[in-house]
C-alpha cells in the first residue's frame, strides 16, 4: 500500500472477537476501523467514503481474491492518463440491454418460476422482463474496454466523480444494482466507465447477501433492476455508452 493511502475497513456487525482481531490489524497512522452493526452494505460504503480524503477511492469487498497490487496500480494509471475516466472496475463489466418484453408478475418469486433467469455460454445474462446483461470478465480484457457498468469491487472511483454525481443511491439498499446505477449516472454526467484486467480471477462467493437466502436475493434483484430501468430506461434504449462513444466503445486504447 502506498504511504499516502488511507485504509478503511468496514466491520458490518461481526462478533466482538472478530472486531478485536480487526482492531489489532488496522494499526497504521491512516488506518481506520468503521463498525456499522449490520448497516446496509450501500450505506456503509457511503459512510466510509465520506470519512476518506483521497483523490481516488479504491473499493474492495471481502470476497475479492487478487494475487498482487496490480488491481489498483493499473486502474490508477488509466485514470491518471485519461481525466475523463470516472470509474474503473476489475472483476466484470456489462452492457445493459432492454429486457425481453414479457408481462411482469407482481410477485417476484412467481415471476421467476414463470420466467427463470439464465446465463448463456456467450456471456448473456437474461431474466425476462427484469434485466438483460452482456457480461465481460476483466480477466478477458487484452486492453481496457468502455462498458455501461462495472460491478463494485474491485472498483476505483475518482473523488471528483463521486462528489459531482452524488453517493451510491441508498434506495437500492441493502444490495444489488446500486453500482450499475452509479455507473450510468457517471456516463450521463459526462464521465467514462472502464473495465480492465485487475488480475482478480475469482470471488470467494461466500457470506454477504448470500446469507439471506436465494429467495431474498431474487426479490431484491427483481425490485432493484425494475428501479434501475425506471431510472435509466431511455439511456439503455438508446444503446447506453455505445451511443455516446460510437466506434470508440470497443477499447480505451488507440489502434
C-alpha positions in Angstrom: 0.0 0.0 0.0 1.4 3.5 -0.9 2.3 5.6 2.1 -0.2 8.3 1.3 -3.2 5.9 1.1 -5.9 5.6 3.7 -7.2 2.1 4.7 -10.8 2.0 6.0 -12.1 -1.4 7.0 -15.9 -1.8 7.5 -16.8 -4.3 10.2 -20.5 -4.8 9.4 -21.7 -6.3 12.7 -19.4 -9.3 13.3 -18.8 -10.8 16.6 -16.7 -9.0 19.2 -13.9 -11.4 18.7 -13.6 -10.6 15.0 -13.8 -6.9 15.8 -10.9 -7.2 18.2 -8.9 -9.1 15.6 -9.5 -6.4 13.0 -8.6 -3.7 15.5 -5.2 -5.4 16.1 -4.5 -5.4 12.3 -5.7 -1.9 11.4 -2.8 -0.1 13.2 -1.3 2.3 10.7 -1.4 6.1 11.1 -4.0 6.3 8.3 -5.9 3.1 9.1 -9.4 3.1 10.3 -12.0 0.6 11.5 -15.6 1.5 10.9 -18.1 -0.6 12.8 -21.6 -0.5 11.3 -23.6 -3.1 13.2 -25.2 -4.8 10.2 -26.0 -1.5 8.4 -26.9 -2.0 4.8 -23.9 -2.5 2.6 -24.6 0.5 0.4 -24.9 2.8 3.4 -21.7 1.5 4.9 -19.8 2.3 1.7 -21.2 5.8 1.6 -20.2 6.4 5.2 -16.7 5.1 4.7 -16.2 7.2 1.6 -17.4 10.3 3.4 -14.8 9.6 6.1 -12.0 9.4 3.4 -10.0 12.3 1.9 -8.3 10.7 -1.1 -8.3 12.0 -4.7 -9.1 8.4 -5.7 -11.3 5.9 -3.8 -10.5 2.1 -4.2 -13.2 -0.3 -3.1 -12.8 -3.9 -2.3 -15.2 -6.5 -0.8 -14.4 -9.4 1.5 -14.8 -12.0 -1.3 -12.4 -10.4 -3.8 -9.4 -12.6 -4.4 -6.4 -10.9 -6.1 -2.8 -12.0 -6.5 -0.9 -8.7 -6.2 -1.4 -4.9 -6.0 -1.9 -4.6 -9.8 -5.6 -4.3 -9.2 -5.2 -0.7 -8.0 -1.9 0.3 -9.8 -3.4 -0.4 -13.3 -6.6 1.4 -12.6 -4.7 4.4 -11.2 -2.5 4.5 -14.3 -5.6 4.5 -16.6 -7.3 7.3 -14.6 -4.3 9.5 -14.4 -3.7 9.1 -18.2 -7.3 9.9 -19.0 -9.1 12.5 -16.8 -12.5 11.6 -18.5 -12.5 8.2 -16.8 -14.5 8.4 -13.6 -14.9 4.7 -12.7 -12.6 1.7 -13.2 -13.6 -1.9 -12.5 -11.5 -5.0 -12.5 -13.8 -8.0 -12.0 -16.6 -7.8 -14.7 -18.3 -5.2 -16.8 -21.6 -5.2 -18.6 -23.7 -3.7 -21.3 -27.2 -3.2 -20.1 -29.8 -4.2 -22.8 -33.5 -3.8 -22.9 -35.1 -6.8 -21.2 -37.2 -9.3 -23.0 -40.8 -8.0 -23.4 -42.9 -10.2 -21.2 -45.6 -9.5 -18.7 -44.0 -8.9 -15.3 -45.7 -10.8 -12.5 -46.4 -8.7 -9.3 -44.8 -11.4 -7.1 -41.0 -11.6 -7.7 -40.8 -15.4 -6.9 -43.9 -16.2 -9.1 -42.3 -14.2 -11.9 -39.0 -16.2 -11.5 -40.9 -19.5 -11.6 -42.7 -18.5 -14.8 -39.7 -16.8 -16.4 -36.5 -18.4 -15.0 -33.3 -16.4 -15.4 -30.3 -17.9 -17.3 -26.7 -17.3 -18.1 -25.7 -18.4 -21.6 -22.3 -19.6 -22.5 -21.6 -16.5 -24.6 -21.9 -14.2 -21.5 -25.5 -13.1 -21.9 -27.5 -13.0 -18.7 -31.3 -12.8 -19.1 -34.2 -12.6 -16.7 -37.1 -12.0 -19.0 -39.0 -8.7 -18.2 -36.5 -7.8 -15.5 -32.9 -7.4 -16.8 -30.6 -8.4 -19.7 -26.8 -8.0 -19.5 -23.9 -8.8 -21.8 -21.1 -9.6 -19.4 -17.3 -9.5 -19.9 -14.9 -10.8 -17.3 -12.0 -8.4 -16.6 -9.6 -11.3 -17.0 -10.6 -11.5 -20.6 -9.6 -7.9 -21.3 -6.5 -7.7 -23.6 -6.9 -3.9 -23.3 -9.3 -1.9 -21.2 -12.9 -1.5 -22.5 -15.6 1.0 -22.1 -18.7 -0.6 -20.6 -22.1 0.6 -19.4 -21.4 -0.6 -15.8 -18.9 -2.5 -13.7 -19.7 -4.3 -10.5 -18.5 -2.6 -7.4 -15.3 -4.5 -6.5 -12.5 -4.1 -7.2 -13.6 -0.6 -8.2 -11.6 2.7 -8.3 -13.5 6.0 -8.3 -12.4 9.4 -9.0 -13.3 11.6 -6.0 -14.5 14.4 -8.2 -16.8 12.0 -10.0 -18.3 10.8 -6.7 -18.7 14.4 -5.5 -20.2 15.5 -8.8 -22.9 12.8 -9.2 -23.5 12.0 -5.5 -23.1 8.9 -3.4 -24.4 5.4 -4.1 -28.2 5.6 -4.1 -29.4 4.2 -0.8 -32.8 3.5 -2.3 -31.1 0.3 -3.7 -30.2 -0.8 -0.1 -29.4 -3.3 1.1 -27.7 -4.6 -2.1 -27.7 -5.1 -5.8 -27.7 -2.7 -8.8 -26.5 0.4 -6.9 -23.1 0.1 -8.6 -24.9 -0.1 -12.0 -26.9 3.0 -11.1 -23.8 4.8 -10.1 -22.0 4.0 -13.4 -25.0 5.0 -15.5 -25.2 8.3 -13.6 -21.5 8.8 -14.3 -21.9 8.3 -18.1 -24.9 10.6 -18.2 -22.8 13.3 -16.4 -20.0 13.1 -18.9 -17.6 10.6 -17.2 -16.5 7.3 -18.7 -16.6 3.8 -17.1 -13.8 1.3 -17.9 -13.3 -2.4 -17.4 -9.7 -3.6 -17.1 -7.8 -6.7 -16.1 -7.1 -6.2 -12.4 -5.8 -9.8 -12.1 -8.7 -10.6 -9.9 -9.6 -14.1 -11.2 -12.2 -15.2 -8.7 -14.6 -14.3 -5.9 -15.0 -16.4 -2.8 -18.8 -16.2 -3.2 -19.4 -16.7 0.5 -21.2 -14.7 3.1 -22.7 -11.3 2.5 -26.0 -11.1 0.7 -25.8 -14.9 0.0 -26.5 -15.5 3.7 -30.0 -14.0 3.4 -31.1 -16.9 1.1 -31.8 -17.3 -2.6 -35.4 -16.1 -2.4 -34.4 -12.8 -0.8 -31.7 -12.3 -3.4 -34.2 -12.9 -6.2 -36.7 -10.5 -4.6 -34.0 -7.8 -4.2 -32.8 -8.3 -7.8 -36.3 -8.0 -9.1 -37.0 -4.8 -7.2 -33.7 -3.1 -7.9 -33.5 -3.9 -11.6 -37.0 -2.6 -12.1 -35.9 0.6 -10.3 -32.7 0.7 -12.5 -34.7 0.5 -15.7 -37.2 3.0 -14.4 -34.4 5.5 -13.7 -32.3 4.9 -16.9 -34.6 3.2 -19.4 -34.2 5.9 -22.1 -30.4 5.8 -21.9 -30.5 2.0 -22.1 -32.9 2.0 -25.0 -30.6 4.4 -26.9 -27.7 2.0 -26.6 -26.1 3.1 -23.4 -22.5 4.2 -23.6 -22.2 2.8 -27.2 -24.5 5.7 -28.3 -22.0 8.2 -26.8 -18.8 6.5 -28.0 -19.5 5.1 -31.4 -16.5 3.1 -32.7 -14.5 4.0 -29.6 -16.7 1.8 -27.5 -14.5 -1.3 -28.2 -11.5 -0.1 -26.3 -9.9 2.8 -24.4 -6.7 2.2 -26.3 -6.0 3.8 -29.6 -5.4 1.4 -32.5 
